[in-house]
Amino acid sequence: MNLPNFTFDFQGVKVYIFANNYTVNCVAQFGQLQGSGGILLGDTFLRNYVVTYDKQNSQMSFLG
């Protein structure tokens, strides 16, 4: 089964999730949050990046 890769664009910064990173036994490990219009990316997404959280400025940065 060929599953797609995903690209997320955060204000011009592109980050990627490849099919082999978001599936376990061909089941996707992320999905839409009910009623919010958002997507929960969680560890499936974050495991490929070093993520820095800047709570004071409400920002995140990705290195990977």
N, C-alpha and C positions, 0 to 999 in steps of 0.2 A: 504494500500500500504506500503510495507516494503522498505524503502530507506536506502542506506548504510551510515555508519559512515565513516569519513575521518580522516586519520592520515597524518600530514605533518611533515617532518623531516628537521629541520634546523640545519645542521652541528652536528647531533647527539642528538639534543634536539627535542623530539617528542611532538607535540601539536595536539589536537583533536577537531574535529567538529562533533557533534552528529546530527542526522537527525532532531530531534525536535528543534535544534538551527538554522538550515539553511533553513527551509521551512516555508512558509506562505501559507495556503490553498493548500498544496502539490506542491508548486512552489518553485524551488531552488532559493535562494537569492544571489548566487555568480556565476561567470562564467569566461571563458577565455577572456583575452584582445586580441582583434583582431590585428594580425600582430606582436605581441610581444613575443608570446610563454609563457607569464606569466599568472598568475591567480590573479584576484583582490579578496582579502579576506575581506577587509573592516570591518564594524561593526558586520556583521554576525559572523565573526571569533573572533574579538577583545572583544566582550561583555563578553566572558567567562574567560578573563585573565586581570590581571593588567599588562599593557605593559609600559616599560620604554624605551624611545628613547634617545640614546646617539649620538647626531649629530656630535660631535667632533671626535668620533671614528667610525662613520658609523655602529652602532650596535643597536640591539633591544634586550630586555630581557623580558621574560614572566614569570608571577607568577600566578598560578591558579590550 
